[in-house]
Amino acid sequence: MHLFGGDGGRPAGPALSGAIYGGSPLVLGIVIAAEAVAQFTSAPVVGQLSDRPGHKRVLMASQILAAASLLLLALVPAVVFVLIARVMFGLTAGNVSASTAYIADHTDAAGYLMAGSGHGGIMGAGL
């Protein structure tokens, strides 16, 4: 969900923030930065948390919260709710590390290649 839902609205973000929500490009920058900070802080926490109760439980909980944040994003009446929805989505983005750990724990060498493909997508976009 994070690999597809995370960047879906970014190209239209400046137009939508001004036209629909009454925000400015500065507000849009704050929303994107807040989501990035939430992702940065949640990844190690969710990764360590998934080792205790199990990867599946943490993955399911984070997917439910991510779906709720995207639903909130679809129904927002004001800019402040856009910020709340994107921070919620960022907090659940730590499940990428938990899913990579799950793949590595339950597969052979081919699973490691699949787990590493996400990193290739990240680095490829930067290049």
N, C-alpha and C positions, 0 to 999 in steps of 0.2 A: 504494500500500500504506500509505503514511504517513497519507494523509488518512482512510482507513477504519480502519486498525489502531491508530492512535495513541490514540484516545479510547474505544475499544470497552469496555475493562474498568474505566474510571474510576468509573462510577456504583456498581458493586458492590465497588469497591476496599476501603472500610473494613470491610465484612462479611467479605470474603475474607481480608484480611490478618490479622484476628483469629481467624477460625474455622479456616482451613486451614493457614496458615503460622505461626501463633503470634505474629504481629507486632502492633504497636500503631498507632494513628493517626499517631503521630510517625514511625514507620518508613515508613508509607505516604507521608507528606509528604516524607521524605528521598528515597524512590524517585522520586516525581514531580519533585522539584526536581533530582535528579541527571540525569534524562532531559532536562529543560528546559535545563540547563547544557550538556549534550552537544549538544543541537540548536543552541544559541546559538554554541558554539565551532566546530561542524563545518560550518555553512552557508557561511561564506566560504571555508573551506579546500576543501571539495568543489566549490564553484563555480569557484574558480581552477584546481583540479586537473582539472576536466572540460575546460578549454580546451586543455590540452596533448595528452593521448592521444585525446581525442574524447569527446563527450557520451555516446554509446552505451555505450562501455566502462565509464565511471564509473557510468552508470545501471544497467547490468547487475550490476556488482560490488556496488553498494549495495543493489540489490533482493535479491541472493542473501544478503548479510549480514543484511538486514532479515528475510528469511524464516527464516534460521537463528536469529535472536534471538526471533522469535515461536514457533518450534518449541521453543526452550529454555524460553520462558515457559510453554508448555503442559505441559512435563515437569519443572518445578522441584520439588525435594524440600525446599527451605528458602528463607527470606527472602533470604539473600545472593545466591542465584541469580536471584531476581526483580530485584534491584538490577543485577546484571550484564546480564541480558537487556534491561532497560529502557535502560540506558546504551548497549548495543550498538545498540538501536533508535534512540535519540537521535542517535548518531553517524552513522547512515545517513540521517537526516532532512534532511541537507544536499542530498540529491538533488532536493528540490523546486526549489531554485534552479537546479540543472543542467537539470532538465526544462523549466523556464520558458525558460532560455536556448536549449535545443534547439528548442523550439516557435518562439521568436522568430527563430532562424536559418533555419528551414526552411519558414516560412509567410509569407503576405502579411498585410495588415491584419487579417483575420479571426483570424489566429493570435494577434495581440496582444490581441484581446478575450478569446480563450480563456485566454491566459496570465494575464490580469488577473482572471479569474473566481475564482481561488483566493484572491486578496487580498480580494475582495468577501466570500467566505465567512468569512474570518478577521475582518474588520471587522464583518460582520453579526452574528456570534456575540457579539461584544463589546457591540454595541448592544442 
